[in-house]
Amino acid sequence: MRRITILLLILYALLTAYPLVSLALGASPMGIMTPITTLAGFTFALVHACQREGWERALRLLALVFGVSLLFESVGVATGLIYGPYHYTDKLGPLFLGLVPILIPVAWFMMSYPSFVIADWLVPAGWKRWLRLLAVAAVGGLAMTAWDLVMDPVMVAGGHWVWETDGAYFGIPLQNYWGWWLTVFTTFALYLLISGKAEKPVEARFDRLAVTSYLVTALGIVAFSLVSGAGALALIGFFAMMPWAVAGWTKL
């Protein structure tokens, strides 16, 4: 089973490299590769979670990520609350209730899971249960939100969603990043509260795979920004995400 997990990670890495190769060859990446790459990363995360957390807890985490992200995003699109006023285009496929692409919670799980693994290692094991629960949720939210600092501007430029305001950060309202952190914090806090999991894991070697998936995503989005001519975003993404990957790897 773990060999399959490694193969899934390799597949995700290769698919992440695809748009870079396309741009290097002077071709435009095919739009269909975005959902395919996301599904590959999601599958790796789910299979890894099932081995790390157990099937029951992994499915519980999956349900919480899907439920919380769909709820928060649907409310966000419908009201402008949580993230700020925005709406999705049809580039990411069918919309849930006509508001949020079904692919979105898939992407939330793909990236929130390795963020959770990193946070689970960075927060000391000896802390009291409630303090550790809140700390893992908070740190995981920061690691996840670091991705959006570069991902959101890239996806907006690609026409995947539209901000209905001129925000302070590449046209994106700063409220969006508070909303991202809050979404992940709520998900992880609920998961840890319901599952009763509060102790630090012990399988460092296996968890390096999850940290590597975070690193693959980070390097992929940074390199894509650089190749696309968005040097400032590449720089932001590097310094926002690499410390989490390095800290997680070092701790392991």
C-alpha positions as a printed Julia matrix, in Angstrom:
252×3 Matrix{Float64}:
   0.0    0.0     0.0
   2.8    2.42    0.82
   4.39   1.7    -2.54
   1.16   2.9    -4.15
   1.34   6.06   -2.06
   4.86   6.75   -3.34
   3.75   6.16   -6.94
   0.85   8.57   -6.47
   3.24  11.21   -5.18
   5.5   10.72   -8.2
   2.48  11.01  -10.52
   1.43  14.23   -8.79
   4.94  15.64   -9.16
   5.04  14.8   -12.87
   1.63  16.35  -13.5
   2.66  19.46  -11.55
   5.67  19.8   -13.85
   3.51  19.55  -16.99
   2.58  23.26  -17.34
   6.23  24.22  -16.84
   7.3   21.93  -19.66
   4.49  23.25  -21.87
   5.49  26.86  -21.31
   9.17  26.01  -21.86
   8.23  24.51  -25.23
   6.22  27.58  -26.14
   2.81  25.89  -25.82
  -0.17  26.78  -23.63
  -0.99  24.17  -20.95
  -4.24  22.31  -21.56
  -7.0   23.43  -19.19
  -8.04  19.85  -18.46
  -4.7   19.27  -16.72
  -5.69  21.49  -13.77
  -8.46  19.15  -12.52
  -6.37  16.07  -13.38
  -3.4   17.35  -11.36
  -5.7   18.32   -8.49
  -7.3   14.88   -8.46
  -3.87  13.24   -8.42
  -2.8   15.33   -5.44
  -6.11  14.65   -3.73
  -5.78  10.9    -4.24
  -2.28  10.89   -2.79
  -3.45  12.89    0.24
  -6.41  10.6     0.88
  -4.4    7.38    0.53
  -1.68   8.77    2.8
  -4.26   9.93    5.34
  -5.9    6.51    5.4
  -2.57   4.9     6.3
  -1.55   7.6     8.77
  -4.84   8.3    10.52
  -6.75   5.09    9.79
  -9.66   4.81    7.33
 -12.32   6.01    9.74
 -10.45   9.14   10.82
  -9.25   9.88    7.29
 -12.82   9.78    5.96
 -13.89  11.96    8.88
 -11.24  14.52    7.97
 -12.28  14.32    4.33
 -15.93  14.91    5.21
 -15.03  17.88    7.4
 -12.81  19.46    4.74
 -15.53  19.03    2.11
 -18.32  20.18    4.39
 -16.61  23.22    5.91
 -14.98  24.43    2.68
 -18.2   24.06    0.66
 -20.22  25.79    3.36
 -17.79  28.66    3.8
 -17.21  29.09    0.06
 -20.93  28.93   -0.77
 -21.68  31.56    1.87
 -18.73  33.58    0.6
 -19.87  33.57   -3.02
 -23.51  34.23   -2.12
 -22.93  37.04    0.38
 -19.35  38.34    0.04
 -18.75  37.43    3.66
 -15.72  35.43    4.9
 -13.45  35.99    1.87
 -14.83  39.12    0.23
 -17.0   39.54   -2.9
 -16.1   37.1    -5.68
 -17.61  34.53   -8.03
 -16.37  31.5    -9.95
 -16.35  31.09  -13.71
 -17.1   27.79  -15.45
 -13.43  26.93  -16.03
 -13.23  24.55  -13.06
 -16.26  22.48  -14.01
 -19.75  21.99  -12.51
 -20.82  24.28   -9.67
 -22.33  23.15   -6.37
 -25.68  24.98   -6.05
 -24.52  27.14   -8.92
 -21.94  28.75   -6.62
 -18.77  26.72   -6.04
 -17.03  24.23   -8.37
 -17.08  20.67   -7.05
 -13.32  20.64   -7.69
 -12.74  23.3    -5.01
 -13.18  21.08   -1.9
 -11.01  18.5    -3.68
  -8.25  21.11   -3.88
  -8.84  22.12   -0.25
  -8.2   18.55    0.88
  -5.24  18.11   -1.46
  -3.38  20.96    0.2
  -4.86  21.14    3.69
  -3.85  17.56    4.51
  -0.06  18.06    4.11
  -0.48  21.36    5.98
  -2.04  19.37    8.81
   0.82  16.87    8.84
   3.38  19.69    9.02
   1.49  21.39   11.86
   1.1   18.1    13.71
   4.88  17.74   13.81
   5.75  21.38   14.53
   3.54  21.73   17.61
   5.23  20.16   20.67
   3.74  16.88   21.88
   3.9   17.75   25.55
   1.36  20.57   25.44
  -2.01  20.17   27.1
  -4.65  18.64   24.84
  -6.75  21.77   24.3
  -3.74  23.99   23.78
  -2.22  21.56   21.3
  -5.53  21.17   19.47
  -5.82  24.93   18.95
  -2.13  25.27   18.06
  -2.19  22.52   15.4
  -5.34  24.04   13.88
  -3.81  27.53   13.89
  -0.42  26.51   12.49
  -2.04  24.28    9.87
  -4.17  27.22    8.79
  -1.07  29.38    8.33
   0.73  26.71    6.29
  -2.31  26.3     4.05
  -2.91  30.04    3.63
   0.71  30.52    2.55
  -0.19  28.62   -0.64
  -3.0   31.03   -1.46
  -0.66  34.01   -1.42
   0.56  32.92   -4.84
  -2.16  30.51   -5.98
  -5.04  33.0    -5.82
  -3.45  35.66   -8.08
  -2.37  32.95  -10.55
  -5.86  31.43  -10.74
  -7.51  34.85  -11.06
  -5.16  35.67  -13.93
  -6.21  32.37  -15.52
  -9.88  33.36  -15.34
 -10.95  30.7   -12.84
 -12.67  33.17  -10.51
 -13.27  36.91  -10.42
 -12.94  39.34   -7.54
 -15.71  41.94   -7.55
 -13.54  44.51   -5.79
 -10.1   46.01   -6.23
  -8.27  44.53   -3.27
  -4.96  45.65   -1.83
  -3.05  42.47   -2.81
  -2.9   41.93   -6.58
  -6.55  43.02   -6.68
  -7.5   40.55   -3.93
  -8.93  41.8    -0.61
  -6.82  41.0     2.44
 -10.0   39.61    4.02
  -9.62  36.61    1.72
  -6.56  35.4     3.6
  -8.24  35.72    6.98
 -11.09  33.67    5.49
  -8.68  30.99    4.29
  -7.05  30.69    7.7
 -10.44  30.59    9.42
 -11.69  27.84    7.09
  -8.7   25.6     7.75
  -8.59  26.4    11.47
 -12.27  25.45   11.82
 -11.78  22.21    9.9
  -8.73  21.04   11.85
 -10.14  22.09   15.22
 -13.35  20.13   14.57
 -11.37  17.12   13.38
  -9.11  17.05   16.43
 -12.04  17.68   18.75
 -14.17  14.9    17.3
 -11.4   12.35   16.76
  -9.77  12.95   20.11
  -6.37  12.9    18.41
  -3.93  15.1    20.26
  -0.63  13.21   20.44
   2.24  13.78   18.03
   2.68  11.02   15.39
   5.75   8.8    15.41
   6.2    7.64   11.78
   8.49  10.4    10.57
   9.72   8.54    7.5
   6.23   8.03    6.1
   5.16  11.59    6.91
   8.03  12.91    4.81
   5.92  11.94    1.8
   3.18  14.36    2.86
   5.72  17.13    3.44
   7.18  16.37    0.01
   3.73  16.82   -1.56
   3.55  20.27    0.06
   7.02  21.0    -1.35
   5.99  19.81   -4.83
   2.99  22.14   -4.78
   5.14  25.03   -3.54
   7.88  24.58   -6.12
   5.33  24.02   -8.88
   3.37  27.22   -8.27
   6.55  29.26   -7.7
   8.17  27.97  -10.89
   4.98  28.51  -12.88
   4.79  32.12  -11.67
   8.43  32.68  -12.58
   8.08  31.18  -16.06
   4.88  33.18  -16.61
   6.7   36.42  -15.91
   5.2   36.99  -12.45
   8.52  37.3   -10.65
   7.06  39.12   -7.66
   4.54  36.33   -7.05
   7.26  33.71   -7.41
   9.32  35.49   -4.77
   6.34  35.8    -2.42
   5.42  32.16   -2.89
   8.96  30.99   -2.24
   9.34  32.86    1.03
   5.77  32.12    2.14
   5.78  28.36    1.54
   9.36  27.13    1.67
   9.8   27.84    5.41
   6.88  25.5     6.16
   8.3   22.75    3.97
  11.79  23.16    5.43
  10.49  23.35    9.01
   8.37  20.26    8.54
  11.19  18.3     6.92
  13.71  19.42    9.54
  11.38  18.45   12.38
  10.89  15.04   10.83
